[in-house]
Structures are given as C-alpha cells and as structure tokens.
Amino acid sequence: METIHVLIVSDNQSDIEEIRNMLASSSGAMVRFHVESEMDYASALRSLVRNQYDVYLVDQIIPNSQMSGVDLVKKANAGGCRSAALLLTTMPDEDIDWAADDAGFAGHVNKHLDFQERTFRNAIRFAIQHNKDVTEVREQLRELQRQVSTLIQSFDRRG
C-alpha cells in the first residue's frame, strides 16, 4: 500500500478537517493519505523546504503573514522545496492561475467547486505525477547541459 504524505497550509480549521476527512474516506487498498497541517507562515516555510511531504496543499491566504500562498511557495522553491504543491483558493481569477503556475504550483483547487472527493484526490495524484515529470525533465536538462559543456571544452582544447 502506498502512503501519500500531505501537508495542508491553512488557517481555516474547517477546511483542514474537510480535506482530512475527504482523504481519509478515500483511502483504499492501494493508497492511504497521511495528513498533517500547519497554520502559520514560518512553520509552513520550514516544512516545505524540508521536502518531507509528497504534496503541499497551500491556501492562498496565509495566516499571520503579509504574504500569500503563492509567495510562500516561491520562497520555498528558492529554498530548495521540490515537492508538489496545489494552491487552495476561492478566487476564480485567471491572474491567480498564472501566478500559481509561475510560482511552481502543479495546479489549483477551487474550494467552492472542487471539494469533491474524487476531483480532489485526482488533483493530488496529478500534482504528484506532474512534479515527478518536471523533476525528470530537469534532470535530463542538467545531463544535456553537462554533455554540451564537455563537448565545448573538448572543442576548445582542439583549438
């Protein structure tokens, strides 16, 4: 059985419990969800850069902070976070979609529209797969860059 470790970053206890219950009820023979939560910016940032979870569900509104969920993930990615993240929002704003993409989110979940067990579970699964695909492409790019560098050095030595 696979266990997916989820961290919810939100100040809304009822959202946290709804997500926790939804994922607990969707655990089956193949997948089990282990869910934890953080309710403040500093703790959430420390958790994200540790890469201890498979996916982070980050609310757009971060409590006790002037920063948004998008800002949090940007800062976490700059600090070494490499796990999948989904933005939790109530705003159906295309600008939020673009900002989430630019920040490195694998997608977003509208809390009013997408809080349905199957939709939510699939969003998590797709976010994790997206993150694996992006990581693989980055590794391939690094290898290609290394090969190009080696070829350039070889040509430079030949004069």
MDTraj code that builds the backbone (N, CA, C; nanometers):
import mdtraj as md
import numpy as np

residues = "MET GLU THR ILE HIS VAL LEU ILE VAL SER ASP ASN GLN SER ASP ILE GLU GLU ILE ARG ASN MET LEU ALA SER SER SER GLY ALA MET VAL ARG PHE HIS VAL GLU SER GLU MET ASP TYR ALA SER ALA LEU ARG SER LEU VAL ARG ASN GLN TYR ASP VAL TYR LEU VAL ASP GLN ILE ILE PRO ASN SER GLN MET SER GLY VAL ASP LEU VAL LYS LYS ALA ASN ALA GLY GLY CYS ARG SER ALA ALA LEU LEU LEU THR THR MET PRO ASP GLU ASP ILE ASP TRP ALA ALA ASP ASP ALA GLY PHE ALA GLY HIS VAL ASN LYS HIS LEU ASP PHE GLN GLU ARG THR PHE ARG ASN ALA ILE ARG PHE ALA ILE GLN HIS ASN LYS ASP VAL THR GLU VAL ARG GLU GLN LEU ARG GLU LEU GLN ARG GLN VAL SER THR LEU ILE GLN SER PHE ASP ARG ARG GLY".split()
xyz = np.array([
    [0.0847, -0.1174, 0.0000],
    [0.0000, 0.0000, 0.0000],
    [0.0896, 0.1242, 0.0000],
    [0.0588, 0.2174, -0.0858],
    [0.1318, 0.3440, -0.0928],
    [0.0711, 0.4439, 0.0059],
    [0.1579, 0.5156, 0.0749],
    [0.1130, 0.6228, 0.1623],
    [0.1561, 0.7546, 0.1016],
    [0.0607, 0.8456, 0.0841],
    [0.0887, 0.9789, 0.0339],
    [0.0846, 1.0733, 0.1527],
    [0.1964, 1.1412, 0.1760],
    [0.2087, 1.2354, 0.2882],
    [0.1680, 1.3734, 0.2396],
    [0.0677, 1.4301, 0.3053],
    [0.0071, 1.5571, 0.2658],
    [0.0233, 1.6577, 0.3792],
    [0.0657, 1.7801, 0.3433],
    [0.0664, 1.8894, 0.4401],
    [-0.0292, 1.9963, 0.3906],
    [-0.1246, 2.0325, 0.4754],
    [-0.2194, 2.1399, 0.4445],
    [-0.1707, 2.2654, 0.5153],
    [-0.1580, 2.3751, 0.4395],
    [-0.1197, 2.5040, 0.4968],
    [-0.2423, 2.5941, 0.4868],
    [-0.3080, 2.6133, 0.6004],
    [-0.4315, 2.6914, 0.6029],
    [-0.4607, 2.7353, 0.7454],
    [-0.5286, 2.8487, 0.7586],
    [-0.5717, 2.8932, 0.8912],
    [-0.7171, 2.8567, 0.9170],
    [-0.7802, 2.7926, 0.8194],
    [-0.9213, 2.7594, 0.8297],
    [-0.9354, 2.6143, 0.8784],
    [-0.9626, 2.5983, 1.0064],
    [-0.9713, 2.4649, 1.0651],
    [-1.0789, 2.3794, 0.9991],
    [-1.1903, 2.4396, 0.9596],
    [-1.2955, 2.3598, 0.8957],
    [-1.2504, 2.3093, 0.7584],
    [-1.1728, 2.3880, 0.6832],
    [-1.1167, 2.3399, 0.5557],
    [-1.0201, 2.2246, 0.5801],
    [-0.9370, 2.2403, 0.6817],
    [-0.8405, 2.1347, 0.7142],
    [-0.9134, 2.0051, 0.7477],
    [-1.0160, 2.0138, 0.8317],
    [-1.0904, 1.8935, 0.8696],
    [-1.1656, 1.8338, 0.7506],
    [-1.2211, 1.9196, 0.6653],
    [-1.2919, 1.8690, 0.5470],
    [-1.1963, 1.7927, 0.4562],
    [-1.0783, 1.8485, 0.4333],
    [-0.9792, 1.7806, 0.3489],
    [-0.9331, 1.6514, 0.4157],
    [-0.9037, 1.6584, 0.5429],
    [-0.8582, 1.5400, 0.6170],
    [-0.9630, 1.4278, 0.6084],
    [-1.0902, 1.4611, 0.6309],
    [-1.1977, 1.3610, 0.6241],
    [-1.2159, 1.3067, 0.4835],
    [-1.2077, 1.3962, 0.3848],
    [-1.2233, 1.3540, 0.2457],
    [-1.1137, 1.2544, 0.2072],
    [-0.9903, 1.2848, 0.2447],
    [-0.8799, 1.1961, 0.2095],
    [-0.8820, 1.0676, 0.2912],
    [-0.9251, 1.0752, 0.4154],
    [-0.9361, 0.9536, 0.4975],
    [-1.0403, 0.8592, 0.4402],
    [-1.1513, 0.9153, 0.3935],
    [-1.2573, 0.8296, 0.3393],
    [-1.2215, 0.7744, 0.2021],
    [-1.1260, 0.8380, 0.1331],
    [-1.0900, 0.7892, 0.0002],
    [-0.9717, 0.6939, 0.0047],
    [-0.9141, 0.6742, 0.1227],
    [-0.8062, 0.5768, 0.1336],
    [-0.8623, 0.4388, 0.1060],
    [-0.7885, 0.3632, 0.0308],
    [-0.8358, 0.2299, -0.0048],
    [-0.7236, 0.1292, 0.0048],
    [-0.7359, 0.0232, -0.0721],
    [-0.6372, -0.0832, -0.0703],
    [-0.5060, -0.0400, -0.1342],
    [-0.5102, 0.0557, -0.2251],
    [-0.3917, 0.0963, -0.2996],
    [-0.3204, 0.2173, -0.2385],
    [-0.3962, 0.3117, -0.1834],
    [-0.3381, 0.4374, -0.1365],
    [-0.3980, 0.4756, -0.0019],
    [-0.3098, 0.5253, 0.0842],
    [-0.3524, 0.5796, 0.2126],
    [-0.2939, 0.7198, 0.2227],
    [-0.3708, 0.8132, 0.2744],
    [-0.3257, 0.9511, 0.2908],
    [-0.2922, 0.9766, 0.4370],
    [-0.1732, 1.0278, 0.4593],
    [-0.1322, 1.0726, 0.5926],
    [-0.1316, 1.2253, 0.5869],
    [-0.2196, 1.2884, 0.6631],
    [-0.2421, 1.4330, 0.6513],
    [-0.1999, 1.5042, 0.7795],
    [-0.1204, 1.6093, 0.7614],
    [-0.0837, 1.6987, 0.8707],
    [-0.1141, 1.8401, 0.8259],
    [-0.1065, 1.9349, 0.9194],
    [-0.1376, 2.0732, 0.8828],
    [-0.0459, 2.1706, 0.9555],
    [-0.0285, 2.2856, 0.8934],
    [0.0428, 2.3993, 0.9523],
    [-0.0505, 2.5185, 0.9396],
    [-0.0512, 2.6028, 1.0422],
    [-0.1428, 2.7158, 1.0392],
    [-0.0717, 2.8508, 1.0383],
    [0.0623, 2.8505, 1.0266],
    [0.1309, 2.9795, 1.0189],
    [0.2444, 2.9732, 0.9167],
    [0.2823, 3.0906, 0.8675],
    [0.3772, 3.1058, 0.7584],
    [0.5144, 3.0471, 0.7907],
    [0.5723, 3.0837, 0.9033],
    [0.7085, 3.0418, 0.9363],
    [0.7181, 2.8898, 0.9473],
    [0.6243, 2.8276, 1.0148],
    [0.6252, 2.6814, 1.0279],
    [0.6046, 2.6144, 0.8925],
    [0.5155, 2.6707, 0.8137],
    [0.4884, 2.6147, 0.6816],
    [0.6130, 2.6218, 0.5934],
    [0.6817, 2.7360, 0.5952],
    [0.8022, 2.7509, 0.5132],
    [0.9073, 2.6487, 0.5540],
    [0.9281, 2.6303, 0.6832],
    [1.0251, 2.5297, 0.7297],
    [0.9862, 2.3904, 0.6804],
    [0.8585, 2.3582, 0.6856],
    [0.8126, 2.2261, 0.6415],
    [0.8313, 2.2074, 0.4916],
    [0.8025, 2.3103, 0.4130],
    [0.8153, 2.2992, 0.2680],
    [0.9604, 2.2772, 0.2256],
    [1.0536, 2.3498, 0.2833],
    [1.1924, 2.3360, 0.2400],
    [1.2563, 2.2053, 0.2879],
    [1.1944, 2.1388, 0.3840],
    [1.2443, 2.0078, 0.4291],
    [1.2060, 1.8948, 0.3332],
    [1.1081, 1.9179, 0.2453],
    [1.0661, 1.8176, 0.1467],
    [1.0246, 1.6856, 0.2118],
    [0.9510, 1.6921, 0.3219],
    [0.9103, 1.5716, 0.3931],
    [0.7750, 1.5178, 0.3470],
    [0.7063, 1.5924, 0.2620],
    [0.5717, 1.5534, 0.2195],
    [0.5715, 1.5320, 0.0687],
    [0.4762, 1.4515, 0.0239],
    [0.4620, 1.4277, -0.1200],
    [0.3921, 1.5436, -0.1890],
    [0.3014, 1.6075, -0.1157],
    [0.2260, 1.7180, -0.1739],
    [0.1885, 1.8172, -0.0642],
    [0.1935, 1.9449, -0.1031],
    [0.1545, 2.0537, -0.0133],
    [0.0274, 2.1166, -0.0678],
    [-0.0728, 2.1304, 0.0166],
    [-0.1975, 2.1970, -0.0185],
    [-0.1939, 2.3319, 0.0512],
    [-0.1692, 2.4375, -0.0258],
    [-0.1397, 2.5687, 0.0305],
    [-0.2542, 2.6650, 0.0019],
    [-0.3129, 2.7170, 0.1088],
    [-0.4200, 2.8151, 0.0954],
    [-0.3626, 2.9448, 0.0397],
    [-0.4383, 3.0129, -0.0425],
    [-0.3938, 3.1405, -0.0987],
    [-0.3730, 3.2441, 0.0118],
    [-0.4545, 3.2379, 0.1155],
    [-0.4417, 3.3301, 0.2280],
    [-0.3587, 3.2618, 0.3360],
    [-0.2430, 3.3195, 0.3683],
    [-0.1554, 3.2633, 0.4715],
    [-0.1740, 3.3436, 0.5997],
    [-0.2132, 3.2773, 0.7073],
    [-0.2375, 3.3482, 0.8332],
    [-0.1095, 3.4071, 0.8918],
    [-0.1261, 3.5122, 0.9698],
    [-0.0153, 3.5777, 1.0402],
    [0.0976, 3.6192, 0.9469],
    [0.0621, 3.6582, 0.8253],
    [0.1643, 3.6951, 0.7291],
    [0.1097, 3.7965, 0.6302],
    [0.1973, 3.8766, 0.5769],
    [0.1599, 3.9679, 0.4690],
    [0.1744, 3.8996, 0.3338],
    [0.2188, 3.7754, 0.3336],
    [0.2455, 3.7035, 0.2090],
    [0.1305, 3.6089, 0.1766],
    [0.1193, 3.5777, 0.0491],
    [0.0157, 3.4858, 0.0024],
    [0.0727, 3.3442, -0.0071],
    [-0.0135, 3.2506, -0.0375],
    [0.0312, 3.1142, -0.0621],
    [0.1262, 3.1070, -0.1797],
    [0.1001, 3.1891, -0.2818],
    [0.1895, 3.1951, -0.3984],
    [0.3279, 3.2413, -0.3542],
    [0.3326, 3.3462, -0.2704],
    [0.4608, 3.3964, -0.2196],
    [0.5335, 3.2891, -0.1387],
    [0.4587, 3.2161, -0.0574],
    [0.5174, 3.1110, 0.0254],
    [0.5849, 3.0054, -0.0617],
    [0.5168, 2.9594, -0.1641],
    [0.5737, 2.8533, -0.2476],
    [0.6925, 2.9050, -0.3291],
    [0.6861, 3.0295, -0.3757],
    [0.8021, 3.0871, -0.4446],
    [0.9244, 3.0853, -0.3523],
    [0.9058, 3.1307, -0.2301],
    [1.0161, 3.1362, -0.1337],
    [1.0641, 2.9950, -0.1001],
    [0.9712, 2.9019, -0.0831],
    [1.0083, 2.7636, -0.0520],
    [1.0857, 2.7002, -0.1677],
    [1.0423, 2.7237, -0.2908],
    [1.1140, 2.6692, -0.4064],
    [1.2546, 2.7266, -0.4150],
    [1.2687, 2.8566, -0.3863],
    [1.4011, 2.9190, -0.3858],
    [1.4890, 2.8588, -0.2759],
    [1.4249, 2.8103, -0.1689],
    [1.4972, 2.7491, -0.0578],
    [1.5197, 2.5998, -0.0726],
    [1.4760, 2.5418, -0.1842],
    [1.5030, 2.4008, -0.2091],
    [1.3835, 2.3079, -0.2083],
    [1.2639, 2.3593, -0.1924],
    [1.1448, 2.2738, -0.1959],
    [1.1307, 2.2120, -0.3355],
    [1.1125, 2.0810, -0.3403],
    [1.0981, 2.0114, -0.4682],
    [0.9732, 1.9236, -0.4731],
    [0.8873, 1.9355, -0.3731],
    [0.7660, 1.8541, -0.3696],
    [0.6530, 1.9240, -0.4435],
    [0.5517, 1.8476, -0.4782],
    [0.4349, 1.9009, -0.5491],
    [0.3546, 1.9923, -0.4576],
    [0.2928, 2.0945, -0.5170],
    [0.2079, 2.1857, -0.4408],
    [0.0830, 2.2182, -0.5204],
    [-0.0286, 2.2248, -0.4504],
    [-0.1566, 2.2675, -0.5072],
    [-0.2023, 2.3902, -0.4301],
    [-0.2485, 2.4905, -0.5017],
    [-0.2997, 2.6111, -0.4396],
    [-0.4472, 2.5920, -0.4079],
    [-0.4858, 2.6206, -0.2838],
    [-0.6261, 2.6174, -0.2432],
    [-0.6775, 2.7603, -0.2466],
    [-0.7833, 2.7833, -0.3214],
    [-0.8335, 2.9194, -0.3351],
    [-0.9849, 2.9192, -0.3500],
    [-1.0435, 3.0334, -0.3246],
    [-1.1865, 3.0523, -0.3510],
    [-1.2048, 3.1514, -0.4644],
    [-1.0946, 3.2022, -0.5160],
    [-1.0996, 3.3066, -0.6177],
    [-1.0932, 3.2467, -0.7584],
    [-1.1962, 3.2662, -0.8379],
    [-1.1942, 3.2154, -0.9757],
    [-1.1277, 3.3169, -1.0683],
    [-1.0068, 3.3551, -1.0364],
    [-0.9376, 3.4626, -1.1049],
    [-0.8272, 3.4042, -1.1922],
    [-0.8271, 3.4387, -1.3202],
    [-0.7250, 3.3870, -1.4109],
    [-0.5860, 3.4347, -1.3713],
    [-0.5768, 3.5538, -1.3118],
    [-0.4469, 3.6029, -1.2663],
    [-0.3890, 3.5120, -1.1577],
    [-0.4745, 3.4592, -1.0730],
    [-0.4294, 3.3647, -0.9695],
    [-0.3748, 3.2391, -1.0365],
    [-0.4426, 3.1906, -1.1409],
    [-0.3955, 3.0727, -1.2133],
    [-0.2544, 3.0941, -1.2669],
    [-0.2314, 3.2084, -1.3306],
    [-0.0997, 3.2386, -1.3877],
    [0.0039, 3.2525, -1.2773],
    [-0.0307, 3.3211, -1.1697],
    [0.0635, 3.3390, -1.0589],
    [0.1003, 3.2040, -0.9976],
    [0.0017, 3.1153, -0.9835],
    [0.0274, 2.9817, -0.9282],
    [0.1214, 2.9039, -1.0203],
    [0.0965, 2.9099, -1.1500],
    [0.1846, 2.8421, -1.2455],
    [0.3260, 2.8963, -1.2359],
    [0.3391, 3.0287, -1.2347],
    [0.4708, 3.0920, -1.2280],
    [0.5445, 3.0585, -1.0989],
    [0.4704, 3.0397, -0.9912],
    [0.5316, 3.0097, -0.8613],
    [0.5762, 2.8641, -0.8501],
    [0.5312, 2.7794, -0.9419],
    [0.5700, 2.6393, -0.9380],
    [0.4648, 2.5447, -0.8858],
    [0.3425, 2.5933, -0.8683],
    [0.2343, 2.5037, -0.8287],
    [0.2031, 2.4081, -0.9436],
    [0.1638, 2.2881, -0.9089],
    [0.1236, 2.1908, -1.0100],
    [-0.0204, 2.2130, -1.0540],
    [-0.0919, 2.2988, -0.9847],
    [-0.2306, 2.3287, -1.0172],
    [-0.2973, 2.3971, -0.8998],
    [-0.4273, 2.4144, -0.9129],
    [-0.5013, 2.4748, -0.8024],
    [-0.6348, 2.4046, -0.7867],
    [-0.6898, 2.4190, -0.6673],
    [-0.8196, 2.3603, -0.6348],
    [-0.9066, 2.4738, -0.5832],
    [-1.0214, 2.4916, -0.6469],
    [-1.1170, 2.5912, -0.6008],
    [-1.1978, 2.5269, -0.4879],
    [-1.1888, 2.5841, -0.3695],
    [-1.2528, 2.5239, -0.2522],
    [-1.4050, 2.5181, -0.2645],
    [-1.4640, 2.6047, -0.3445],
    [-1.6096, 2.6016, -0.3603],
    [-1.6535, 2.5030, -0.4686],
    [-1.5705, 2.4823, -0.5677],
    [-1.6108, 2.3990, -0.6805],
    [-1.5514, 2.2584, -0.6772],
    [-1.4296, 2.2451, -0.6268],
    [-1.3557, 2.1202, -0.6419],
    [-1.3474, 2.0368, -0.5146],
    [-1.4140, 2.0760, -0.4082],
    [-1.4081, 1.9985, -0.2861],
    [-1.5036, 1.8793, -0.2957],
    [-1.4760, 1.7957, -0.3919],
    [-1.5461, 1.6698, -0.4074],
    [-1.4386, 1.5627, -0.4028],
    [-1.4661, 1.4562, -0.3340],
    [-1.3641, 1.3566, -0.3037],
    [-1.2836, 1.3126, -0.4255],
    [-1.3496, 1.2689, -0.5289],
    [-1.2767, 1.2159, -0.6458],
    [-1.1971, 1.3248, -0.7169],
    [-1.2563, 1.4409, -0.7353],
    [-1.1873, 1.5520, -0.8011],
    [-1.0644, 1.5916, -0.7214],
    [-1.0800, 1.6018, -0.5926],
    [-0.9706, 1.6439, -0.5065],
    [-0.8591, 1.5398, -0.5048],
    [-0.8958, 1.4151, -0.4886],
    [-0.7977, 1.3059, -0.4875],
    [-0.7210, 1.3016, -0.6199],
    [-0.7923, 1.3184, -0.7321],
    [-0.7266, 1.3192, -0.8630],
    [-0.6329, 1.4386, -0.8781],
    [-0.6729, 1.5539, -0.8262],
    [-0.5859, 1.6721, -0.8325],
    [-0.4549, 1.6444, -0.7593],
    [-0.4619, 1.5791, -0.6456],
    [-0.3415, 1.5442, -0.5699],
    [-0.2559, 1.4463, -0.6489],
    [-0.3189, 1.3445, -0.7032],
    [-0.2450, 1.2440, -0.7799],
    [-0.1771, 1.3076, -0.9011],
    [-0.2499, 1.3935, -0.9742],
    [-0.1930, 1.4588, -1.0919],
    [-0.0812, 1.5549, -1.0532],
    [-0.0948, 1.6231, -0.9399],
    [0.0103, 1.7143, -0.8937],
    [0.1388, 1.6377, -0.8640],
    [0.1265, 1.5240, -0.7990],
    [0.2443, 1.4431, -0.7677],
    [0.3085, 1.3920, -0.8964],
    [0.2277, 1.3453, -0.9908],
    [0.2827, 1.2969, -1.1178],
    [0.3467, 1.4109, -1.1964],
    [0.2822, 1.5267, -1.1976],
    [0.3387, 1.6448, -1.2645],
    [0.4753, 1.6783, -1.2056],
    [0.4849, 1.6751, -1.0730],
    [0.6110, 1.7048, -1.0067],
    [0.7186, 1.6034, -1.0462],
    [0.6831, 1.4762, -1.0529],
    [0.7796, 1.3733, -1.0951],
    [0.8254, 1.3991, -1.2382],
    [0.7317, 1.4339, -1.3269],
    [0.7667, 1.4618, -1.4663],
    [0.8589, 1.5825, -1.4783],
    [0.8278, 1.6882, -1.4044],
    [0.9110, 1.8094, -1.4080],
    [1.0500, 1.7787, -1.3544],
    [1.0581, 1.7032, -1.2472],
    [1.1873, 1.6653, -1.1900],
    [1.2693, 1.5853, -1.2902],
    [1.2067, 1.4921, -1.3590],
    [1.2757, 1.4117, -1.4597],
    [1.3271, 1.4989, -1.5744],
    [1.2466, 1.5906, -1.6214],
    [1.2889, 1.6805, -1.7296],
    [1.4060, 1.7673, -1.6834],
    [1.4005, 1.8169, -1.5617],
    [1.5117, 1.8976, -1.5080],
    [1.6405, 1.8161, -1.5026],
    [1.6304, 1.6909, -1.4601],
    [1.7490, 1.6048, -1.4543],
    [1.8036, 1.5796, -1.5944],
    [1.7153, 1.5577, -1.6909],
    [1.7598, 1.5382, -1.8287],
    [1.8262, 1.6640, -1.8830],
    [1.7717, 1.7803, -1.8499],
    [1.8301, 1.9063, -1.8928],
    [1.9697, 1.9254, -1.8325],
    [1.9844, 1.8954, -1.7038],
    [2.1166, 1.9063, -1.6406],
    [2.2177, 1.8144, -1.7094],
    [2.1746, 1.6937, -1.7429],
    [2.2638, 1.5991, -1.8109],
    [2.3007, 1.6516, -1.9492],
    [2.2058, 1.7051, -2.0227],
    [2.2357, 1.7631, -2.1542],
    [2.3313, 1.8816, -2.1416],
    [2.3091, 1.9653, -2.0410],
    [2.3985, 2.0795, -2.0193],
    [2.5406, 2.0316, -1.9874],
    [2.5514, 1.9263, -1.9101],
    [2.6825, 1.8696, -1.8786],
    [2.7505, 1.8174, -2.0044],
    [2.6734, 1.7487, -2.0891],
    [2.7285, 1.6961, -2.2131],
    [2.7734, 1.8083, -2.3072],
    [2.6928, 1.9121, -2.3172],
    [2.7291, 2.0262, -2.4014],
    [2.8559, 2.0916, -2.3496],
    [2.8651, 2.1093, -2.2197],
    [2.9836, 2.1691, -2.1592],
    [3.1079, 2.0854, -2.1891],
    [3.0949, 1.9550, -2.1789],
    [3.2063, 1.8648, -2.2096],
    [3.2469, 1.8773, -2.3557],
    [3.1508, 1.8828, -2.4450],
    [3.1809, 1.8982, -2.5874],
    [3.2501, 2.0317, -2.6167],
    [3.2045, 2.1379, -2.5554],
    [3.2649, 2.2696, -2.5754],
    [3.4090, 2.2678, -2.5268],
    [3.4312, 2.2107, -2.4102],
    [3.5684, 2.2010, -2.3577],
    [3.6573, 2.1204, -2.4506],
    [3.6023, 2.0145, -2.5048],
    [3.6782, 1.9296, -2.5988],
    [3.7164, 2.0072, -2.7234],
    [3.6218, 2.0842, -2.7797],
    [3.6480, 2.1653, -2.8977],
    [3.7487, 2.2750, -2.8676],
    [3.7378, 2.3350, -2.7479],
    [3.8307, 2.4428, -2.7100],
    [3.9742, 2.3911, -2.6990],
    [3.9905, 2.2692, -2.6486],
    [4.1242, 2.2109, -2.6357],
    [4.1852, 2.1813, -2.7713],
    [4.1004, 2.1492, -2.8677],
    [4.1494, 2.1175, -3.0028],
    [4.1935, 2.2437, -3.0764],
    [4.1444, 2.3572, -3.0286],
    [4.1860, 2.4859, -3.0816],
    [4.1204, 2.5244, -3.2042],
])
top = md.Topology()
chain = top.add_chain()
for i, resn in enumerate(residues, 1):
    res = top.add_residue(resn, chain, resSeq=i)
    for name in ("N", "CA", "C"):
        top.add_atom(name, md.element.get_by_symbol(name[0]), res)
traj = md.Trajectory(xyz[None], top)
